[in-house]
Amino acid sequence: MVRHKSFSLARETPDEAAFEMEAMDYDFHLFTDLDTGRDSVIYRAGPTGY
């Protein structure tokens, strides 16, 4: 038996994705860019930001 989990990425702006990442205390966040429709990732880049 093998488990497989799939889900759709949230369609949001990079600012919304950054807010959600901070709120959930994630190190990265996968999302679909609302403007371009492309799959994207935002991640922590050390103490200076994203």
N, CA, C and O atoms as a Tripos MOL2 file, in Angstrom:
@<TRIPOS>MOLECULE
protein
  200   199    50     0     0
PROTEIN
NO_CHARGES

@<TRIPOS>ATOM
      1 N           0.8400   -1.1580    0.0000 N.3       1 MET1
      2 CA          0.0000    0.0000    0.0000 C.3       1 MET1
      3 C           0.8990    1.2390    0.0000 C.2       1 MET1
      4 O           1.8730    1.3270    0.7480 O.2       1 MET1
      5 N           0.5440    2.1790   -0.8520 N.am      2 VAL2
      6 CA          1.3060    3.4190   -0.9610 C.3       2 VAL2
      7 C           0.3400    4.5830   -0.7970 C.2       2 VAL2
      8 O          -0.7320    4.6060   -1.4000 O.2       2 VAL2
      9 N           0.7330    5.5440    0.0240 N.am      3 ARG3
     10 CA         -0.0830    6.7430    0.2040 C.3       3 ARG3
     11 C           0.4040    7.8240   -0.7410 C.2       3 ARG3
     12 O           1.6040    7.9810   -0.9680 O.2       3 ARG3
     13 N          -0.5240    8.5480   -1.2730 N.am      4 HIS4
     14 CA         -0.1910    9.6630   -2.1640 C.3       4 HIS4
     15 C          -1.1160   10.8280   -1.8220 C.2       4 HIS4
     16 O          -2.3350   10.6700   -1.7560 O.2       4 HIS4
     17 N          -0.5300   11.9770   -1.6090 N.am      5 LYS5
     18 CA         -1.3110   13.1640   -1.2730 C.3       5 LYS5
     19 C          -1.0410   14.2270   -2.3220 C.2       5 LYS5
     20 O           0.1120   14.5160   -2.6410 O.2       5 LYS5
     21 N          -2.0900   14.7990   -2.8520 N.am      6 SER6
     22 CA         -1.9210   15.8900   -3.8070 C.3       6 SER6
     23 C          -2.8720   17.0280   -3.4230 C.2       6 SER6
     24 O          -3.8940   16.8110   -2.7720 O.2       6 SER6
     25 N          -2.5180   18.2200   -3.8340 N.am      7 PHE7
     26 CA         -3.3320   19.3800   -3.5250 C.3       7 PHE7
     27 C          -3.0470   20.4660   -4.5460 C.2       7 PHE7
     28 O          -2.0220   20.4340   -5.2280 O.2       7 PHE7
     29 N          -3.9320   21.4030   -4.6470 N.am      8 SER8
     30 CA         -3.7590   22.5460   -5.5460 C.3       8 SER8
     31 C          -3.0560   23.6640   -4.7960 C.2       8 SER8
     32 O          -3.2930   23.8800   -3.6080 O.2       8 SER8
     33 N          -2.1930   24.3670   -5.5050 N.am      9 LEU9
     34 CA         -1.5170   25.5090   -4.8950 C.3       9 LEU9
     35 C          -2.4750   26.6890   -4.8350 C.2       9 LEU9
     36 O          -3.3030   26.8770   -5.7260 O.2       9 LEU9
     37 N          -2.3550   27.4770   -3.7810 N.am     10 ALA10
     38 CA         -3.1830   28.6730   -3.6300 C.3      10 ALA10
     39 C          -2.8200   29.6830   -4.7120 C.2      10 ALA10
     40 O          -1.6420   29.8750   -5.0110 O.2      10 ALA10
     41 N          -3.8210   30.3270   -5.2980 N.am     11 ARG11
     42 CA         -3.5900   31.3990   -6.2740 C.3      11 ARG11
     43 C          -3.5770   32.7120   -5.4980 C.2      11 ARG11
     44 O          -4.6110   33.1550   -4.9970 O.2      11 ARG11
     45 N          -2.4020   33.3300   -5.4030 N.am     12 GLU12
     46 CA         -2.2560   34.5570   -4.6180 C.3      12 GLU12
     47 C          -1.0910   35.3730   -5.1210 C.2      12 GLU12
     48 O          -0.2860   34.9000   -5.9230 O.2      12 GLU12
     49 N          -1.0040   36.6010   -4.6460 N.am     13 THR13
     50 CA          0.1090   37.4760   -5.0180 C.3      13 THR13
     51 C           1.3260   37.1090   -4.1590 C.2      13 THR13
     52 O           1.1720   36.4740   -3.1150 O.2      13 THR13
     53 N           2.5220   37.4970   -4.5830 N.am     14 PRO14
     54 CA          3.7010   37.2410   -3.7500 C.3      14 PRO14
     55 C           3.5980   37.8740   -2.3570 C.2      14 PRO14
     56 O           4.0730   37.2950   -1.3800 O.2      14 PRO14
     57 N           2.9830   39.0500   -2.2610 N.am     15 ASP15
     58 CA          2.8120   39.6900   -0.9480 C.3      15 ASP15
     59 C           1.9070   38.8560   -0.0470 C.2      15 ASP15
     60 O           2.1890   38.6970    1.1410 O.2      15 ASP15
     61 N           0.8180   38.3210   -0.6080 N.am     16 GLU16
     62 CA         -0.0740   37.4660    0.1680 C.3      16 GLU16
     63 C           0.6300   36.1850    0.5940 C.2      16 GLU16
     64 O           0.4420   35.7050    1.7120 O.2      16 GLU16
     65 N           1.4460   35.6310   -0.3080 N.am     17 ALA17
     66 CA          2.1880   34.4130    0.0070 C.3      17 ALA17
     67 C           3.1890   34.6730    1.1360 C.2      17 ALA17
     68 O           3.3390   33.8450    2.0350 O.2      17 ALA17
     69 N           3.8710   35.8200    1.0900 N.am     18 ALA18
     70 CA          4.8250   36.1680    2.1420 C.3      18 ALA18
     71 C           4.1120   36.3420    3.4820 C.2      18 ALA18
     72 O           4.6220   35.9080    4.5150 O.2      18 ALA18
     73 N           2.9410   36.9710    3.4720 N.am     19 PHE19
     74 CA          2.1650   37.1540    4.6960 C.3      19 PHE19
     75 C           1.7620   35.7990    5.2740 C.2      19 PHE19
     76 O           1.8930   35.5690    6.4770 O.2      19 PHE19
     77 N           1.2720   34.9050    4.4180 N.am     20 GLU20
     78 CA          0.8660   33.5740    4.8830 C.3      20 GLU20
     79 C           2.0680   32.7910    5.4180 C.2      20 GLU20
     80 O           1.9590   32.1020    6.4320 O.2      20 GLU20
     81 N           3.2070   32.8960    4.7390 N.am     21 MET21
     82 CA          4.4100   32.2110    5.1860 C.3      21 MET21
     83 C           4.8140   32.6900    6.5790 C.2      21 MET21
     84 O           5.1700   31.8810    7.4350 O.2      21 MET21
     85 N           4.7600   34.0000    6.8070 N.am     22 GLU22
     86 CA          5.0920   34.5550    8.1140 C.3      22 GLU22
     87 C           4.0900   34.1270    9.1760 C.2      22 GLU22
     88 O           4.4680   33.7580   10.2870 O.2      22 GLU22
     89 N           2.8020   34.1790    8.8230 N.am     23 ALA23
     90 CA          1.7520   33.8370    9.7830 C.3      23 ALA23
     91 C           1.8380   32.3820   10.2260 C.2      23 ALA23
     92 O           1.5560   32.0630   11.3810 O.2      23 ALA23
     93 N           2.2270   31.4970    9.3070 N.am     24 MET24
     94 CA          2.3080   30.0730    9.6190 C.3      24 MET24
     95 C           3.7090   29.6600   10.0780 C.2      24 MET24
     96 O           3.9360   28.4980   10.4160 O.2      24 MET24
     97 N           4.6470   30.6110   10.0890 N.am     25 ASP25
     98 CA          6.0340   30.3780   10.4910 C.3      25 ASP25
     99 C           6.7010   29.2890    9.6470 C.2      25 ASP25
    100 O           7.4160   28.4330   10.1670 O.2      25 ASP25
    101 N           6.4520   29.3410    8.3220 N.am     26 TYR26
    102 CA          7.0810   28.4040    7.3730 C.3      26 TYR26
    103 C           8.4310   28.9620    6.9350 C.2      26 TYR26
    104 O           8.6710   30.1660    7.0210 O.2      26 TYR26
    105 N           9.3070   28.0830    6.4680 N.am     27 ASP27
    106 CA         10.5770   28.5130    5.8810 C.3      27 ASP27
    107 C          10.4240   28.8040    4.3940 C.2      27 ASP27
    108 O          11.2240   29.5440    3.8200 O.2      27 ASP27
    109 N           9.3960   28.2230    3.7630 N.am     28 PHE28
    110 CA          9.1000   28.4820    2.3650 C.3      28 PHE28
    111 C           7.6010   28.2950    2.1410 C.2      28 PHE28
    112 O           6.9020   27.7220    2.9760 O.2      28 PHE28
    113 N           7.1210   28.7900    0.9990 N.am     29 HIS29
    114 CA          5.6960   28.6720    0.6890 C.3      29 HIS29
    115 C           5.5360   28.5250   -0.8190 C.2      29 HIS29
    116 O           6.0290   29.3560   -1.5810 O.2      29 HIS29
    117 N           4.8520   27.4750   -1.2480 N.am     30 LEU30
    118 CA          4.5630   27.2490   -2.6600 C.3      30 LEU30
    119 C           3.1990   27.8400   -2.9740 C.2      30 LEU30
    120 O           2.2580   27.6880   -2.1960 O.2      30 LEU30
    121 N           3.0900   28.5160   -4.1170 N.am     31 PHE31
    122 CA          1.8280   29.1320   -4.5100 C.3      31 PHE31
    123 C           1.8190   29.3500   -6.0110 C.2      31 PHE31
    124 O           2.8590   29.2560   -6.6620 O.2      31 PHE31
    125 N           0.6500   29.6420   -6.5620 N.am     32 THR32
    126 CA          0.5250   30.0190   -7.9690 C.3      32 THR32
    127 C           0.3370   31.5210   -8.0210 C.2      32 THR32
    128 O          -0.5910   32.0610   -7.4210 O.2      32 THR32
    129 N           1.2260   32.1970   -8.7450 N.am     33 ASP33
    130 CA          1.1730   33.6540   -8.8510 C.3      33 ASP33
    131 C          -0.1210   34.0630   -9.5350 C.2      33 ASP33
    132 O          -0.4230   33.5940  -10.6320 O.2      33 ASP33
    133 N          -0.8730   34.9220   -8.9020 N.am     34 LEU34
    134 CA         -2.1730   35.3480   -9.3940 C.3      34 LEU34
    135 C          -2.0590   36.0830  -10.7300 C.2      34 LEU34
    136 O          -2.9240   35.9240  -11.5910 O.2      34 LEU34
    137 N          -1.0110   36.8800  -10.9160 N.am     35 ASP35
    138 CA         -0.8510   37.6690  -12.1410 C.3      35 ASP35
    139 C          -0.3560   36.8430  -13.3250 C.2      35 ASP35
    140 O          -0.8460   37.0080  -14.4420 O.2      35 ASP35
    141 N           0.6090   35.9590  -13.0910 N.am     36 THR36
    142 CA          1.2320   35.2220  -14.1880 C.3      36 THR36
    143 C           0.6730   33.8160  -14.3810 C.2      36 THR36
    144 O           0.7900   33.2500  -15.4680 O.2      36 THR36
    145 N           0.0630   33.2430  -13.3350 N.am     37 GLY37
    146 CA         -0.4320   31.8790  -13.4130 C.3      37 GLY37
    147 C           0.6530   30.8310  -13.2810 C.2      37 GLY37
    148 O           0.3980   29.6430  -13.4800 O.2      37 GLY37
    149 N           1.8640   31.2570  -12.9470 N.am     38 ARG38
    150 CA          2.9970   30.3300  -12.8270 C.3      38 ARG38
    151 C           3.1400   29.8260  -11.3980 C.2      38 ARG38
    152 O           2.8950   30.5580  -10.4390 O.2      38 ARG38
    153 N           3.5420   28.5590  -11.2700 N.am     39 ASP39
    154 CA          3.8680   28.0120   -9.9530 C.3      39 ASP39
    155 C           5.0980   28.7300   -9.4400 C.2      39 ASP39
    156 O           6.0580   28.9370  -10.1830 O.2      39 ASP39
    157 N           5.0740   29.1150   -8.1680 N.am     40 SER40
    158 CA          6.1470   29.9350   -7.5950 C.3      40 SER40
    159 C           6.4640   29.4720   -6.1850 C.2      40 SER40
    160 O           5.7010   28.7310   -5.5640 O.2      40 SER40
    161 N           7.6090   29.9280   -5.6960 N.am     41 VAL41
    162 CA          8.0110   29.6480   -4.3200 C.3      41 VAL41
    163 C           8.6070   30.9250   -3.7400 C.2      41 VAL41
    164 O           9.3140   31.6680   -4.4200 O.2      41 VAL41
    165 N           8.3050   31.1580   -2.4780 N.am     42 ILE42
    166 CA          8.9430   32.2480   -1.7440 C.3      42 ILE42
    167 C           9.5930   31.6070   -0.5270 C.2      42 ILE42
    168 O           9.0160   30.7090    0.0860 O.2      42 ILE42
    169 N          10.7910   32.0610   -0.1750 N.am     43 TYR43
    170 CA         11.5060   31.4420    0.9400 C.3      43 TYR43
    171 C          12.3030   32.4830    1.7040 C.2      43 TYR43
    172 O          12.5890   33.5720    1.2070 O.2      43 TYR43
    173 N          12.6490   32.1170    2.9170 N.am     44 ARG44
    174 CA         13.4490   33.0020    3.7660 C.3      44 ARG44
    175 C          14.8870   33.0480    3.2260 C.2      44 ARG44
    176 O          15.4710   32.0190    2.8860 O.2      44 ARG44
    177 N          15.4270   34.2400    3.1610 N.am     45 ALA45
    178 CA         16.7940   34.4180    2.6490 C.3      45 ALA45
    179 C          17.6630   35.0290    3.7510 C.2      45 ALA45
    180 O          18.4060   35.9790    3.5060 O.2      45 ALA45
    181 N          17.5680   34.4890    4.9390 N.am     46 GLY46
    182 CA         18.3550   34.9900    6.0460 C.3      46 GLY46
    183 C          17.6960   36.1860    6.7000 C.2      46 GLY46
    184 O          16.5120   36.4390    6.4750 O.2      46 GLY46
    185 N          18.4280   36.9140    7.4920 N.am     47 PRO47
    186 CA         17.8450   38.0130    8.2580 C.3      47 PRO47
    187 C          17.4410   39.2220    7.3990 C.2      47 PRO47
    188 O          16.7440   40.1160    7.8800 O.2      47 PRO47
    189 N          17.8760   39.2520    6.1310 N.am     48 THR48
    190 CA         17.5850   40.4150    5.2860 C.3      48 THR48
    191 C          16.2410   40.3460    4.5930 C.2      48 THR48
    192 O          15.7960   41.3610    4.0560 O.2      48 THR48
    193 N          15.5760   39.2210    4.5750 N.am     49 GLY49
    194 CA         14.2650   39.1540    3.9450 C.3      49 GLY49
    195 C          14.0080   37.8790    3.1860 C.2      49 GLY49
    196 O          14.4260   36.8010    3.6080 O.2      49 GLY49
    197 N          13.3110   37.9980    2.0490 N.am     50 TYR50
    198 CA         12.8580   36.8530    1.2580 C.3      50 TYR50
    199 C          13.6340   36.7210   -0.0220 C.2      50 TYR50
    200 O          13.3790   35.8070   -0.8070 O.2      50 TYR50
@<TRIPOS>BOND
     1     1     2 1
     2     2     3 1
     3     3     4 2
     4     3     5 am
     5     5     6 1
     6     6     7 1
     7     7     8 2
     8     7     9 am
     9     9    10 1
    10    10    11 1
    11    11    12 2
    12    11    13 am
    13    13    14 1
    14    14    15 1
    15    15    16 2
    16    15    17 am
    17    17    18 1
    18    18    19 1
    19    19    20 2
    20    19    21 am
    21    21    22 1
    22    22    23 1
    23    23    24 2
    24    23    25 am
    25    25    26 1
    26    26    27 1
    27    27    28 2
    28    27    29 am
    29    29    30 1
    30    30    31 1
    31    31    32 2
    32    31    33 am
    33    33    34 1
    34    34    35 1
    35    35    36 2
    36    35    37 am
    37    37    38 1
    38    38    39 1
    39    39    40 2
    40    39    41 am
    41    41    42 1
    42    42    43 1
    43    43    44 2
    44    43    45 am
    45    45    46 1
    46    46    47 1
    47    47    48 2
    48    47    49 am
    49    49    50 1
    50    50    51 1
    51    51    52 2
    52    51    53 am
    53    53    54 1
    54    54    55 1
    55    55    56 2
    56    55    57 am
    57    57    58 1
    58    58    59 1
    59    59    60 2
    60    59    61 am
    61    61    62 1
    62    62    63 1
    63    63    64 2
    64    63    65 am
    65    65    66 1
    66    66    67 1
    67    67    68 2
    68    67    69 am
    69    69    70 1
    70    70    71 1
    71    71    72 2
    72    71    73 am
    73    73    74 1
    74    74    75 1
    75    75    76 2
    76    75    77 am
    77    77    78 1
    78    78    79 1
    79    79    80 2
    80    79    81 am
    81    81    82 1
    82    82    83 1
    83    83    84 2
    84    83    85 am
    85    85    86 1
    86    86    87 1
    87    87    88 2
    88    87    89 am
    89    89    90 1
    90    90    91 1
    91    91    92 2
    92    91    93 am
    93    93    94 1
    94    94    95 1
    95    95    96 2
    96    95    97 am
    97    97    98 1
    98    98    99 1
    99    99   100 2
   100    99   101 am
   101   101   102 1
   102   102   103 1
   103   103   104 2
   104   103   105 am
   105   105   106 1
   106   106   107 1
   107   107   108 2
   108   107   109 am
   109   109   110 1
   110   110   111 1
   111   111   112 2
   112   111   113 am
   113   113   114 1
   114   114   115 1
   115   115   116 2
   116   115   117 am
   117   117   118 1
   118   118   119 1
   119   119   120 2
   120   119   121 am
   121   121   122 1
   122   122   123 1
   123   123   124 2
   124   123   125 am
   125   125   126 1
   126   126   127 1
   127   127   128 2
   128   127   129 am
   129   129   130 1
   130   130   131 1
   131   131   132 2
   132   131   133 am
   133   133   134 1
   134   134   135 1
   135   135   136 2
   136   135   137 am
   137   137   138 1
   138   138   139 1
   139   139   140 2
   140   139   141 am
   141   141   142 1
   142   142   143 1
   143   143   144 2
   144   143   145 am
   145   145   146 1
   146   146   147 1
   147   147   148 2
   148   147   149 am
   149   149   150 1
   150   150   151 1
   151   151   152 2
   152   151   153 am
   153   153   154 1
   154   154   155 1
   155   155   156 2
   156   155   157 am
   157   157   158 1
   158   158   159 1
   159   159   160 2
   160   159   161 am
   161   161   162 1
   162   162   163 1
   163   163   164 2
   164   163   165 am
   165   165   166 1
   166   166   167 1
   167   167   168 2
   168   167   169 am
   169   169   170 1
   170   170   171 1
   171   171   172 2
   172   171   173 am
   173   173   174 1
   174   174   175 1
   175   175   176 2
   176   175   177 am
   177   177   178 1
   178   178   179 1
   179   179   180 2
   180   179   181 am
   181   181   182 1
   182   182   183 1
   183   183   184 2
   184   183   185 am
   185   185   186 1
   186   186   187 1
   187   187   188 2
   188   187   189 am
   189   189   190 1
   190   190   191 1
   191   191   192 2
   192   191   193 am
   193   193   194 1
   194   194   195 1
   195   195   196 2
   196   195   197 am
   197   197   198 1
   198   198   199 1
   199   199   200 2
@<TRIPOS>SUBSTRUCTURE
     1 MET1         2 RESIDUE 1 A MET
     2 VAL2         6 RESIDUE 1 A VAL
     3 ARG3        10 RESIDUE 1 A ARG
     4 HIS4        14 RESIDUE 1 A HIS
     5 LYS5        18 RESIDUE 1 A LYS
     6 SER6        22 RESIDUE 1 A SER
     7 PHE7        26 RESIDUE 1 A PHE
     8 SER8        30 RESIDUE 1 A SER
     9 LEU9        34 RESIDUE 1 A LEU
    10 ALA10       38 RESIDUE 1 A ALA
    11 ARG11       42 RESIDUE 1 A ARG
    12 GLU12       46 RESIDUE 1 A GLU
    13 THR13       50 RESIDUE 1 A THR
    14 PRO14       54 RESIDUE 1 A PRO
    15 ASP15       58 RESIDUE 1 A ASP
    16 GLU16       62 RESIDUE 1 A GLU
    17 ALA17       66 RESIDUE 1 A ALA
    18 ALA18       70 RESIDUE 1 A ALA
    19 PHE19       74 RESIDUE 1 A PHE
    20 GLU20       78 RESIDUE 1 A GLU
    21 MET21       82 RESIDUE 1 A MET
    22 GLU22       86 RESIDUE 1 A GLU
    23 ALA23       90 RESIDUE 1 A ALA
    24 MET24       94 RESIDUE 1 A MET
    25 ASP25       98 RESIDUE 1 A ASP
    26 TYR26      102 RESIDUE 1 A TYR
    27 ASP27      106 RESIDUE 1 A ASP
    28 PHE28      110 RESIDUE 1 A PHE
    29 HIS29      114 RESIDUE 1 A HIS
    30 LEU30      118 RESIDUE 1 A LEU
    31 PHE31      122 RESIDUE 1 A PHE
    32 THR32      126 RESIDUE 1 A THR
    33 ASP33      130 RESIDUE 1 A ASP
    34 LEU34      134 RESIDUE 1 A LEU
    35 ASP35      138 RESIDUE 1 A ASP
    36 THR36      142 RESIDUE 1 A THR
    37 GLY37      146 RESIDUE 1 A GLY
    38 ARG38      150 RESIDUE 1 A ARG
    39 ASP39      154 RESIDUE 1 A ASP
    40 SER40      158 RESIDUE 1 A SER
    41 VAL41      162 RESIDUE 1 A VAL
    42 ILE42      166 RESIDUE 1 A ILE
    43 TYR43      170 RESIDUE 1 A TYR
    44 ARG44      174 RESIDUE 1 A ARG
    45 ALA45      178 RESIDUE 1 A ALA
    46 GLY46      182 RESIDUE 1 A GLY
    47 PRO47      186 RESIDUE 1 A PRO
    48 THR48      190 RESIDUE 1 A THR
    49 GLY49      194 RESIDUE 1 A GLY
    50 TYR50      198 RESIDUE 1 A TYR
